[in-house]
Amino acid sequence: MYSIALVEDEEVFRKQLQAYLSQFAKENALEIRVSVFTDGDEILENYRSEFDIILMDIQMRFVDGMTAAEKIRAVDQNVSIIFITSSPQYAIRGYTVGALDYILKPVSYYSFSQTMLRACRQRQAQKEHFLLVDVRNGRRRIAVSDIRFIEVINHDLIVHTKDEDIEAKGTIRQMCEELEGEHFFLCNKSYLVNLAFVDGLENNDIRIGRDIIQVSRSKKKSLLETLAAYYTTLGR
């Protein structure tokens, strides 16, 4: 599933791009969810890091696409931004906000589909290293490499990262499935730890910084084997 934001103030282009998105999804057997905004101020209102791709017109009435992109980049470094414009000189500025590409109006389906294909491939590669979680007011995208450990408290999840603790909805079982193939270990029914952050073992406990996490007795042998295999991959 790809979550796409379409930001375009001209109705004729909105309808055209919506039709292009439907055609693109059908041709490539992709699931997409499209959120439509009619100006830059609309997407900025209560913006959260929930989109994979933003298709954004540059010249809009209230908040232009470049200003909107700058504000979005301040809170979301990962979303792929594609500008749509009739003026190439504006598009050049797009690279200052890390735009993936730009599409010139009038938009041909071929150029649109090629740019979207590249964006989807980029997002798929990034998704392999990000965890998308449900939070109180939307969704958050978290870099897997930043997660220290995940715990369950009162049926809610707390994702402990290097910089913050994020309250999320879900179950530890879901997190195990989402992080399958990554270097995580389920110490007990309430704690899933990133082996990269394990500082030491003390009896039946794992130490991650100042945090001490208990390991179930039945899992200790498996933990030692998993840690040994992990350190082997690192060449230790």
N, C-alpha and C positions, 0 to 999 in steps of 0.2 A: 504494500500500500504506500503510495506517494501522496503526501499532503501538499497541495499547490495553492498558492495565493495569486490571484489575478487582480492587478491594480490598474484600472484603465477608466478614464473619465468619459470617453466617447462611446456611446452605446453601440454604434455600428462595429467598432473594433472589438468591444467586449464580446458581442455575439459571435463574431468571426473567430476569435481566439478560443472561446468556449467550444465551438464546433471543431476547431483544429485539435483541441485537447481530447475531445471524445474520439475523434478519428485516430489520433496517435495512440491512445490507450487501447483501442480495439485492434489496431494493426500489430501492436507489440504485446498483446495479451497482458496488459498491466492494469492493476487496480489503482485508481486515483480518486482523491477527494479534493474538490475545487471550492475554495472560498473566494467570493467575488467582492471587491472593494471599488468604489467609484471615485476615490481620491486618496492622496497620500495620508491625509489626516485620519481617514477611517482605519487603515491598517495600523497606524501608530497608536490608536486608542487601545489601551490595555494590551499592548503587544506582548506575546510570550513566544518562546522558542519552540514552536510546534510545527513550523513549515519546513519542508524539504527544499522547495523551490519557490521563488517569488518572481513572477513575470510582471514587470512594472514599467508603465509609461513614464517618460521623463517630464514632459510638459503637461502639468495639470493645474487646475485653477487655484486650489487652496494651498496644498503642500506639494511641491514638485517632487518627482521621483528621486532626484539626487539628494535632496534634504532628507526625505524619508529614509533612503538607504543609509545615510550617515547615522541617523538616530537608531536604526535597526542594528547596524554593525556595532554600536556601543553596547548592546545587550546580547547580540547573537552573532558569533563569529563563524558559525558553521553553515548557515543557510546559503543556498546557491541563488544568486541574484542575476536575473537576465533582464536587461533594459530593452524597451521597445521605443523607438524614436524615429522621427522623420528627418532628424538633423544629426549627421555623423559626428559633428564637432562636440555635441553634448555627450555622445557615447564614449568618447575618448576619456572624459573625466570619470567615467564609470570605473575605470581600473583603480582609481584612488580609494574606492570603497570595496575593492576585491570582487567586482562583478565578474561572473563567469564569461559572459558574452553579451552582445547586443544584436537586436534584429531590427532591420530598417523597414519602415512603412513605405509603401503598402507591403504587407507581410505575405510572402508566398508560403504555401504549405511545405514545400521542400526545405527551405531554409529554416522554417520553424521546427520541423520534425528532426532535422539534423542537430540543431542546437539542443532540443529537448532530449534527444538520445544521449548526447554527451553529458548533459546535466544528470540524467538518471543513472548513468554509469558511474559518475563521480559520487553521487549520493549513495549508491549501493556499496561502493568501496568504503565510504565513510561510515555507513551504518554498521559495518562489520566491527567497528571499534567504538560505537556509541550505544548507550542504553537509554531507551525512551520510557519514561515513567509517568504515571498519572499523578498529578498533584491537585491540591484543593481547587485551584482556579484554572486548570488547563493541563498542559503536559510540559515536561522538562526533558531536554536531551543532555545526557551526562557522559563525558568521556570515560570509557571503561578504565583507562589507565590512571584516572584520578580517584577511583573508588578504593577506599581502604577496607571497608567492610560494610555489610548490610545486616541490620538487626530487626527483629520484630518486637514491638512494644504495644501492648493493648490492641492487637490485631491490625496495627498499622506498621508500615515499613519506615525505617530511618536509614537513609543512604548516607554513610559517612564518607565524605570526600576529603581531599587534601585541604580544601579551603572552607567547606561549610557542611552542615548537616541538613539533609533535605527530607522532609516528611512526604511520604508517598503512599498511594493505595496499591494493594496487591497482596500477594502471598510470597513466602520464601520459596515455595515450590516453583512459582512463576519465574522468580529471579534466577533460580537454578537452570531452568529451561532456556531463558533468555541469554544466560552467560555460559551455556554449554560450549565447550571448546576453548574457553578462556581459562586462565590460571586461577580458578576460585575453588575453595574447599568448604563444604558444609560441616562445620565443627559440631553442631548440635541442631536441634530443631528451630533454633532462633537466631543463629549466626552463620553468615556466609562471608568468608574472608578472602581477600586478594593476597595470594601467596607472595606477591612482590613487596608487600608491606610488612611481612612477618619479620620481626626483629629477633625473636628468640622463643625457645620452648622452656617452660618451667613446670616440671611435673606434668600435670594434665592441663596446663594452660598455655595459650599462645599470647605472646606479648607483641602488640602493635603500637609503637610509641608508648604513651602512658596508659593505653587501654589493655586490660587483661581479659582474655576471652577463654572460657572453659571449653575443653574438648571432651566430648563423651568418651568414656573408657572404650566403648566398642569401636570408636573411630580413630583411636590413637595410632594403631599400627598402620592403618590406611593413610593417615596424615603423614607419617614418617616416610612412607613409600612415595607418596605424591610429592612431598617436598624434595626428596632425593632426585626424583625424575625431573622436577622443575629446575633444580640447581644444575642438573646435567645439561639441560637445554641452554642454560646460561654459560656453560663452560667452567663452572666452579669446581 
